[in-house]
């Protein structure tokens, strides 16, 4: 099957769709460094670089392609941002719609932040989006998926608007059950890579780790705010929290190397217990030297990019490309499910579909 990639970024979704058996024949991205990364890893795909509203007519030549997929910029809908539906970037979900209307693929996948699919604030936006897809001849399912349920070592919830031409089998959440897989822990993923500065883990983050003068405590030592900046500590024996596109400075997650590599007690957990018991915060520069920021190599693996994947641009731009990406293994599962539908593979046990939940409903 053939597919088109929109808002391609570094190509995380493309890796997943390619691994699921799709040939990515064309793509679009406007960020210079992301385009360089895409070219380096997907040389056989025609990349139309630039604003999608300026190049979208190029895709008309691919009318009737099997699938179009992509993740329009989400800053206007993100809880990490201002959540402004009038942000110009928010309008790009409708640019995606326009390409669907013109090209009329058999199916499509549009990814975005969870809030677009769940918050009442964006109900009108969702309704307008689905209405346009419906009028174009598609049955649309809105699904919220967590990457950690599909082999990705990261708790990352995202909404997927998945549409298939009327007549194909709608894709409900039950279709994903066969692809669920326990995610490895950070320890499982990071230790084989090697320590920071080693041959395969050489793209380090130099942002210092400093302690907050007024820590914000939560029940978990890996929540709250023990450190300055928004980079939170990661538990080597668990999964990462959502990796943000703002990584590269003090928003980059923190790792305790002594805990990770030497199986020592967690300094973060010990310090958290100290504070919870009423102890005084330590000085700003009292964090031990074995606390450090996540590397580019590690962040890419936590997004399930192949270890050989080439990232282009300065560190800040590479971190942004990684944080903006859809985890490759999650994209693979989504691609398999839409491929199953378009191929006529039976996939839904309708008796198990919870149609009372609005994110489970297919709208024809």
Steps between C-alpha positions, in 0.01 A plus 500: 500500500607857432482794740560875525651661808399852607665711772767232487752648742793267550300209356397304810159409362664419167721240668195334652299501177800378299553212744130413468544453126410840357700669226525870587489665160477867600534717809487859622697688766605863535763498777845510339673268742212252507511498118872417514429217742215371284717503185778314681272215608233485227690567176241324282213725609426819307506778761312822429663742741316814600170622640234236433255766386746595227579146380174312563402515132798274429320213668206505260706286261478216753120485500369172641822408686443237769577706812595852607642545849651779705508702820423871452667736752330470837616803698159664488338196662776394739466526877871585495420812297230770508227266371382761251280362220557828316876445490586503124662158540166359619349575160735249338274213599262639239782521245532125558124476430539686173759252373272210597208661313709551186692171492222272628724225644344173607593584858679756715659543841532838672692512831491777759520568873251326727324825595370549145316170533383530860446855628161669486684819407576353157163330444401743223835453327461121513145521366606722210794272422291183501223666302738583217637147495146362503389720209806382307372143528680354802409307812713650777606350831659718766733294717725596790799266515785476751834407346607297805232241418667421168863434591612865535688575827313827542162597642382716211130544428393632163177526305470336159225592255483194278279509193411241240290544188139402559476128431825405674496371856521773761795474739398481866730469800435124513697471175813600691475226762689248290794740478533586868843427640665563837748784467859449617627711789748783456764274650434239231537760225779726625761262643573321168554839337801573722580784736485865389808589298551145372499410131126451457390754762709800403248783455478626857302787650717745695221674691584495871281333759418736790266459795189708554511733801127443549426145384148412391426158646269231371436147620742360243867608514490509121225764491487843656799729460818412691726667244513836327343498158234263373723200444379232737697198623437164335466169680733243338265222612198657337407687185585855402240772525413673173815636337441866407617682190653759734783266606859613465529728803353486849184337368695186414415201723750395769667163553677370814800314353593347836155347523493400133845348455614406851166379638544744788213648697318779319622842612174651372290265712718554808485879462124485445457301823715756682282787379173318566615444858541874545870526421646822361582531128866476409685781327453575134835347402493201737368248246750211470710480184342172394171675432498609136270575207370249246714481185379536142579133436296392801205726415490357147489143635222591743305619195589160343696644207743243355845526659645577154265794436680816386400832658614826342542844654624651826413320824205725586342434161563127523341481845201689356470255209507205740250651744258591220505152348242225527675197653587270213360187664170670575480621140569143388200368694270772365625424149436128545144565614411721205672256265289219650184701435586588141607141432175358634661327799239436770607700801210616716296302748206739506369349823801645682480852356408752769289722277385702799836677514528777245859415413385151399233616256530466126327780314392427144 
